[in-house]
Amino acid sequence: MSSGRVSVVVLAAGGGRRMGRTKQLLELRGKPLVRYAVESGADSCASEVIVVTGHDGAAVAAALQGAGDRVRVVHNPDFERGQAASLQVGLAEVDAGSEAAVVLLADQPGVGAAEIDRVVAVWRERGGLAARAVYVGEGGAVSSHPVLLSRSLWPEIGRLAGDHGARSVLQRHAADVTAVEIDRAPPPDVDTPEDLARAERVSGTRRGR
């Protein structure tokens, strides 16, 4: 059992090719999309929130003004190399006292502080190299974010390349990944204008503070 410090890393570097514009800056219920994940992290039990920007980095950083003292923005100049590079930048900025990092995506506004806290609590109780949310609403079990990565995995993540984040590392260590069941539908990604319109209609989308 662990009670150690945990950080949140929000990946917000993508170019939004399918959306046709910087989706992190699109407004959802009057607020930039990126703020949902960042504010969820700030409202959670995590000690800090590291936001990794890339495409339109200055504008994304400006959209996070006032997000809280625990929020820190870092820029990945090599964001076009894919998600793995941004994850590496984020993990490199995590406080040395943190035992793990919870990874969130800027295009999943439906992930709230409650989901982060549950993943962290179960990991602290059961241990393991990683933990991830498994949503068990209608349609069966679906693995998604939040994903918690213990510090012992970070060197292996540092050798990744491409746009798949830590997926291959989690698959390699599947026996040591704790599944954290959450009784609701999985949070949708917002990749297209249709996804954004759908998110506007989803009652479970987290509202601003």
N, C-alpha and C positions, 0 to 999 in steps of 0.2 A: 504494500500500500504506500502511495506517495502523496505528499501534500505540497509538492514543489511548485514553483512559479511556472506559469504557462503564458506564452505570448500568442497573439493573433497576427497572421500575415494575410493581408488582402491583396490578391493579384488583380491589378487594375491597369495593365499595360497594353492590352490588345488594341488593334486598329479598327475593329468593328466592320470587317469586310462584308459580311453578310447583311449587316444593318445598313451599310452605305455611308456611315458617319460614326463619330466617336460615341459608342453606346453608353459609356460610363457617364456621359454628360446629358443624356436624354432625361427629360423630366418624367417622373412617375408620381402621380398625385402631388404635383407641385414641388418635387425635390429631385435633385440629380440622382440617377440610378446608383452611382458609386457610394452615396452616403448611407444607403440601407445597410450594406455589409459592414461599413466602417462603424456606424453607430451601434450596430448589433455587437460588434467586438468591444466597443467602448462601454457598453452596458453590461457586458458579461463579467465573469470572474477573472478574466485575463488581466495581467499587469500592464500590458501595453499593446498598441495596435500599430503594426508596420504596414504602410500602404506602398506598394510598388507600382510606380507609374511608368509609362513608356510613350506611346502615341499620344500627342496633345498633352504631354506631361504637365506643362505649366497651367493649362486650363483645368485639368483634373485636380491639381494641387489647390488651385484657387477655389474650386467648388467645395473643398473640404475645410475652408476657413471656419473656425468656431466649432469644429467637431470634438474638441476636448483636449485637455493637456496630455492625455496618454496616447494621442494619435501622432505618429511621426511619418512623414512622407519621404520616400527615397526614390530616385530615378534610375531606371535601367536603360542605359544608352543602347544596349544590344537587344532590345525587346523583340526585334524582328527575328531573332534566332529561335523564338518560341517560348512556351510557358516554363520549360525547365530552367531557362536562363533567369527569368524573373523570380522564380521560386528560390533559386540560388542566391540572388541578390537580397531577397527578403530575409532568408535564414542567416545570411552573413551579418545582418543588422540587428538581429535579435539580442536582447540583453544577455550577457554572459551568465547571469543567474537563472535563466529559464531552462527548465528541464525538457520542455516540449514546445512545439508551435502548432497552433490550430490554423489550418489553411482555409480561406474563404475566397470565393470568386465575386468580382464586382458585378457580374451579370446575374446573380441569384438573390434578388431582393427578398425572397421568401424565407431566408434563413435568419432566425432571430437569436437573441441572447439566450433564450431558454434551451435551444438546441445545442449551442456552444457549451453551456454550463453542464448539460447532461452528458455530452461526450467526455468532457474533462472529468466529471465526477466518476463516471464508470471507469475511465482509464486509471484514475487515482486509486480506485478500489481494487481493480483486477490486474493492473500492470499490462505489460506487453510492449512491443516495439511501436505499435500504432493503434489508433482506434478510429472508427468511421461511423457516421450515421447510416442506419438502414431504415428507410421509411416503409412502414407496413400498412399503409392505407389501402384503399380499394385498388385492385390491379396487381397485388403481390408485393414482395419485398424488392426495394430498389435502393442500391447503395449510392450515396451522394455526399455532399459536404454538409456539415463540417468534417474535415479529416484532420486528425491529430497525429503528428509525427514526433516521436521522441528524439532527443538529441543524438542518440547513438546511431540513428539512420542518416543523419545529415551528411557525413562524408560520402556515403554511397549516392545520395541525391546529388552531391556536388559533381559527380561524374556523368550525370545524365545530359542528354541533348535532345532537341526537338520540342514538339508541342504537346507532350503527353504528361507533363508534370511528374508526379511521383507514382503514377499508375504501375509501371513495371516493377518498381521497388516493392510496392504493396503486394503485387502478385507473387513476387519471389519469396516474400516472408508471410504468406497468407496464414500460416499456422499461428503467427504471433500478432495478428491484427484482430483487435476486439471489435465485434459488431455491436453497435449500440442501437437497439430498436427504438424507433420513434413512431408513435401511433398517429400518423397523418400521411397525407399524400406527399410525394417528394416535391421539393421546391423547383419550379421550372426555370430553365435558363432563358434569358432574354437575348436572342440572337437576331431576330427579324422584327420588322414593324408589327407583324401579326402577333408575335410573342409579347411585345410591349402592350398591345391592345388587350391581349388576354390577361396579362398581369394586372392591368387596371381593374379587371372584373373579379379578380380572385380575392375573396374576403380575407384570406389568411395572410396576405401581404402585410408586412410590418409597417405600421404608420410611424411618422416622425415623432420625436420627443416634444 
